Structures are given as C-alpha cells and as structure tokens.
Amino acid sequence: MPDPPYYQRHVFFCVNRRDNGEACCADHDSPAVRDYAKARMKELERHGPGRVRINQAGCLDRCALGPVLVVYPEGVWYSYVDEHDIDEIIEEHLINGRIVERLRI
C-alpha cells in the first residue's frame, strides 16, 4: 500500500507578472491573495503536512481567464475576484472537499 500523500491538497496561485503589457494574474494582486489564503489556512489550523499547502507558481498560462489557482490532486482550476471567493474555495473545497462550480474554469 502506498504512503499517504504528504499534503492532502496542494494549491498553486499564479503570481506571474508579464512585463510586455499582456494580461497577467499579478495585475489582480494575486501575490496578496495568495498571502491571504495562506494566512487564513494557518488561522484555521489546516496548513502544513497532512493538510493543505498554499504555494505560488509562475505563469500557469491561463491569464486570459483572470487570476487563477489550481488545486491538486484534483486538478481543479479556479478564477476568483476577491477574498470572499477565496474564503468560499477554502471552506467548500479545501476543507469540505466540494468543488465550487461557480468559480471553476
């Protein structure tokens, strides 16, 4: 039997900034939103080994869809507008395992 995964879920926020003027996730304060999500998971004591890991990523190549994040192992992609959307993803998907269809891309 294989060992359980090191993290239950791994979340990658695109924080890429494009210098050529093309749309990018950093235009939507994605680094600050990633920081918010990480802090929120720590407050909820859901961050770390055996739980959830919040990370930043370079370009995930979906910038045209707005700021994006992806949750593994499910491979579910989301776009978000504000911290309210992040709170919903945290509560529904990361804690309760239910995909937030309205934010899914």
C-alpha positions as CSV (number, residue, x, y, z in Angstrom):
1,M,0.0,0.0,0.0
2,P,1.5,3.4,-1.0
3,D,2.2,6.0,1.7
4,P,-0.5,8.8,2.0
5,P,0.3,12.0,0.2
6,Y,2.5,14.5,2.1
7,Y,-0.3,17.1,1.6
8,Q,-4.0,16.4,1.4
9,R,-4.3,19.2,-1.1
10,H,-1.7,21.5,-2.8
11,V,-2.9,24.9,-4.1
12,F,-0.9,26.9,-6.6
13,F,-1.7,30.6,-7.1
14,C,-0.4,32.1,-10.3
15,V,1.5,35.2,-9.3
16,N,3.2,35.8,-12.7
17,R,3.8,39.4,-13.9
18,R,4.2,40.0,-17.6
19,D,6.4,42.9,-18.5
20,N,5.1,43.2,-22.0
21,G,1.7,44.6,-21.0
22,E,-0.2,41.4,-21.6
23,A,-2.8,40.3,-19.1
24,C,-1.4,38.6,-16.1
25,C,-2.5,37.3,-12.7
26,A,-0.3,39.8,-10.8
27,D,-2.4,42.6,-12.3
28,H,-5.1,41.3,-9.9
29,D,-3.0,41.4,-6.7
30,S,-2.5,37.6,-6.9
31,P,0.5,37.7,-4.6
32,A,-1.6,39.4,-1.8
33,V,-4.4,37.0,-2.4
34,R,-2.1,34.0,-2.0
35,D,-0.7,35.5,1.2
36,Y,-4.3,35.9,2.4
37,A,-5.2,32.3,1.6
38,K,-2.0,31.0,3.4
39,A,-2.7,33.1,6.5
40,R,-6.4,32.0,6.5
41,M,-5.4,28.3,6.4
42,K,-2.9,28.8,9.2
43,E,-5.7,30.5,11.3
44,L,-7.9,27.5,10.7
45,E,-5.0,25.2,11.6
46,R,-5.4,23.5,8.2
47,H,-2.0,24.4,6.7
48,G,1.0,22.1,6.6
49,P,2.0,18.4,6.2
50,G,-1.0,16.1,6.1
51,R,-3.2,19.1,5.4
52,V,-3.1,21.8,2.8
53,R,-0.1,23.6,1.3
54,I,-0.6,27.1,-0.3
55,N,2.1,27.9,-2.9
56,Q,2.8,30.5,-5.5
57,A,3.5,29.5,-9.1
58,G,5.0,31.3,-12.1
59,C,2.9,31.5,-15.2
60,L,0.2,28.9,-15.3
61,D,-0.7,30.1,-18.9
62,R,-4.3,30.8,-18.2
63,C,-4.0,34.6,-17.6
64,A,-6.8,35.4,-20.1
65,L,-9.2,33.8,-17.6
66,G,-8.4,36.2,-14.8
67,P,-6.4,35.5,-11.7
68,V,-6.2,31.7,-11.4
69,L,-5.3,29.0,-8.9
70,V,-5.3,25.2,-9.2
71,V,-5.9,22.6,-6.5
72,Y,-4.2,19.3,-6.6
73,P,-4.6,16.3,-6.5
74,E,-8.0,17.0,-8.1
75,G,-6.6,19.3,-10.8
76,V,-9.4,21.8,-10.3
77,W,-8.8,25.3,-11.7
78,Y,-10.5,28.4,-10.3
79,S,-10.6,32.1,-11.1
80,Y,-11.5,34.5,-8.3
81,V,-12.4,38.1,-7.8
82,D,-11.8,38.8,-4.1
83,E,-11.1,37.4,-0.7
84,H,-14.8,36.3,-0.4
85,D,-14.2,33.9,-3.3
86,I,-11.1,32.6,-1.7
87,D,-13.0,32.1,1.6
88,E,-15.5,30.1,-0.4
89,I,-12.9,27.9,-2.0
90,I,-11.2,27.3,1.4
91,E,-14.4,26.4,3.1
92,E,-16.1,24.3,0.4
93,H,-13.2,22.7,-1.5
94,L,-10.1,22.7,0.8
95,I,-12.0,21.8,4.0
96,N,-15.1,20.1,2.8
97,G,-14.0,18.6,-0.5
98,R,-16.8,20.1,-2.6
99,I,-15.8,21.9,-5.8
100,V,-17.1,25.5,-6.1
101,E,-18.6,25.2,-9.6
102,R,-19.4,29.0,-9.9
103,L,-15.6,29.8,-9.7
104,R,-14.4,26.8,-11.7
105,I,-12.7,27.4,-15.1
